Amino acid sequence: MKRILVVGGGLIGIRHLRAVQDHPACTLVGLADPDMSIAPDVARFASIADAPDTVDGAIIATPTQLHADHGIEAAERGWHILVEKPVADTTANATRLGQALAQTKTASLVGHHRRYHAPVQYLRQIIAEGAIGTVVNTSLMWAMRKPDEYFQGNWRTAGGSPVMINLVHDIDLLRFVIGEISQTAALRGSSLRGSDRIESGAIALMFENGATGTISFADNAASPWGFEAGTGENPNIGTTNQDMMWITGTKGAVSFPSMTIWHGTNWDTPAQTSQHQTPRNTRAPLDAQLDHFIEVMNGTAPLIDVTDAARTLAIAQDIEYQLNQQQFVPAHRVAQA
């Protein structure tokens, strides 16, 4: 039985807490969060320092700017860590966290849980096996209208960019399925909620293997297209089962999450779909991630550690920097145009 402490009692922290409670190979030590009114049905600690030493692993689900400090504090107590995405608020802090893990000889796993989706792993496999030939390009869309209250009275009002909250997942998905990203170029959309926060935009990508791609994103536009809506992975977001990513190659193409594979190299003949059996999740990805964290604590190599996740963070930060350099277009100017 692995003894696990959850650090941070927000939406994702509570999901982790309940997953630990339900797991037959885990014992929940408790929740560390300064708000002692959260989850009163479990053992409560105001901070990591207040938690007992009888911990094997800590799940760090605090705000991003605290990930490095909390991860280091856990590692210095000899605890392995599962840290939520993004791994840190800056690449410098991610490096600092990685150094602490190396010094304490503790293991890390980062919560890019989409890697545990069976269809995602299958997509990665068929691309690696050449099912659509050499990858040429990809197009990914993530768009939803987040409720206004999501941004009211909290840090998201000014700093809640969808790049760091949402697209960091999509960037990691592309890295996992297609390969390393070597270059980006970003364009910023207008801000419609009355602040200078980034709300939408378009991104061009170059991959090290020569493929190119685009991401179109918005958190102020209603749509059925996005990973969460398409796969139904998030209980707080309605499921549409619509594709949100399309990948083309020299021998065919594939759309995700339907995993529709198209073949046809002659332009005068309509492309045809092929029949295949796509694996489905037998475990919720968050639960599968916890399964893997237990394995990591036992010595298995992590599917994504702090060093790997720092590459995803670096790309997201580069995109965020480019967007922040561009002129803020407020809602009233958009309306006048």
Secondary structure, 3 states (H helix, E strand, C coil): CEEEEEECCCHHHHHHHHHHHHCCCEEEEEEECCCCCCCCCCCEECCHHHCCCCCCEEEECCCHHHHHHHHHHHHHCCCEEEECCCCCCCHHHHHHHHHHHHHHCCCEEECCHHHHCHHHHHHHHHHHCCCCCCEEEEEEEEECECCHHHHCCCCHHHHCCHHHHHHHHHHHHHHHHCCCEEEEEEEECCCCCCCCCCCEEEEEEEECCCCEEEEEEECECCCCCCHHHHHCCCCCCCCCCCCCEEEEECCEEEEECCCEEEECCCCCCCCEECCCCCCCCCCCHHHHHHHHHHHHHCCCCCCCCHHHHHHHHHHHHHHHHHHHCCCCCCHHHHHHC
